């Protein structure tokens, strides 16, 4: 419930002749001081609507926020807010890491760990197994293997910023060392 909705409800109950304690009982999430302050405004014939212009103005312009959204959407490797704010600083947009996080959340981004997905599909696994069975009796003495493998010994701690409507997915190998 917004502040205006709370004040509107208090006003309706007060104008209906309901005493302050009863208003407090009917609106348990509202403090007594808020009820008294709203009733005083009504008695003094002051508006109960939200006053515009209250609070600190945004540091980023609409264009800057668009650039921030672009960086966070395109580069999932820009995982940390400090890295994103450093990239913005290169473009003469200077905001703190904390502000970067706040703006990203306000724009509908979440900071999550990517979901693990298999590196190979079932079809790829079947085709590889078939190839191995076909070549298991070959002579491998003159063969050089140049594959590189990445092994992650500990759980993934790299978080990514993703829009609310998308899930973070990245291939995450699971390997245990015995």
N, C-alpha and C positions, 0 to 999 in steps of 0.2 A: 504494500500500500504506500503510495507516495505521500509526501508531506502535505500537499494540497488536499488529497483525498481525506487524510486524517483531520485536517482543519475543517474541511467541508462537513464531515460527519459530526465533529464536535459542535459546529455551528448549528446544524439541523437539530441535534439533540437539545442544545441550549435554548434555541428558539421555540422548541416544543414544550419548554417549561420543565425539563428534566434537571434535577439537582446535580451539582458537580460530582458528588460521591457516586451517584448512579451512573453518570457518564463514565467515570473511572472504572466502574464494575463492568460496564458494557464494552469498553475499549481497553482490555487489560494490557495491551502492548504499548499503550500511550501513557507517558508519565503525567503525574498530577500537575507539574509545572507547565507542561505543554497545554494542558486543558485550561489552566488559569490564564496563561498568556493569550490564548485564542479568545477566551471569554472577554478579557480586558480589551482586546482589539475590537471585538463586536460592540462592546459598551461605548468605546471611544469612536465608533463608526469609522474605523480604519479598515482597509482591505485585508482580507486573509489570504489573497493569492500570493504566489511566489514572486518576489521582487527580482526582476531581470537585472543582469549586470553584476550580481553578487558572485564573488569568487575570482580567482586568478584567471586571466585569459590564457588560452592555449598558446604554447610557444611555437608549435608547428603550424604552418599555413595548410590549406587544403592541398596545395601542390606538393608540399613536403610530406604530408601524410600519404599522398598517393605514391610518392617515391619509396617511402618506408614499406607500404603494402607490397609494392613491386619487388623490392629486395627480399622481403620475407617469403613471398610466394614463389619467386623464381629459384632462389638458392636455398634448398633445404639444408645444405651444409653450413649455412650461416646460422648455426645452431644457438649460439649464445647471443644474448642481447648486447653484450659488450662488443662482439664482432660486428653486429649489425650497426651499432652506434658508431663504431670506428669507420665503417664503410660510408655512413652518412657524413661523418666529419670530413672525409676525403672530398665530399661534394659541398663543403661549407655549410652543412646543417649540423649544428652542435647541440646535442642533447645528452643527458646523462644516461647511463645504463638503466637505471631505475625508471626514468621517463620513457625510455624505449620499450621496456616491458609493459608499462602502463598504457602507452599508445597502442601497442600490439593487442593487448587484451580488449581495449575499448573498440578496436576494429574487428573483433571477433576471432582472434587467433588464440590457439591453445599451445602450451608448451608441454609436449608429451614425449615419452619414450617410444621409438618406432616399434611396431608390432613385428614379431619374427615371422618370416615367410620362408618356405623351403627354397633352397638355391636352385633346385632342379624340379621340373614337373615330373609326374608319373611317366609320361611318354618318354621324356629324356632319359630317365633312369632305366627304363626298359630297353631303349636303344643302346645305351652304354653297356648294359649287361650282355646284350646280344653280341656286341662288338668284342667284348672281353672273351666271351665263350668261343667266338669264332677264331680269335687270335691267341688263345692260351698256349698253343703248342709252337708258336713262332719262335725263332731265335732272336733273343733280345740283347745279345752280346755287343752288337754294333749300333745300339739305339741310345740316343741321348734324350733324356726327358728335360724339358725346359719350363715346365709348369711352375707357377708360384702359388703357394697356398697361404692364406691368412688364417691364423688361429687366434681366437679371442679367449684368453684364459679366465677372464672375470666377466661378470654380467655387463651388459651394455649400459653405460651411464651417460651417453650422448643424447641429449634431448633436442627435439626439433620444434620449430614454430610452424604450425599448420592452421589453415582456416577451419572453423568449426564444422563445416560441411564435408571435410575430407579427413580420412584416417591416415596417420603416418605409417608408411610401409617401406621397409628397406630390407634387403636381404641380410639376414644376420646369421652367420654360421654358428652352429652350436658344436663345440668340440670340448671334450674333457681330457685332461692330462692325468694319467695314472702313474 
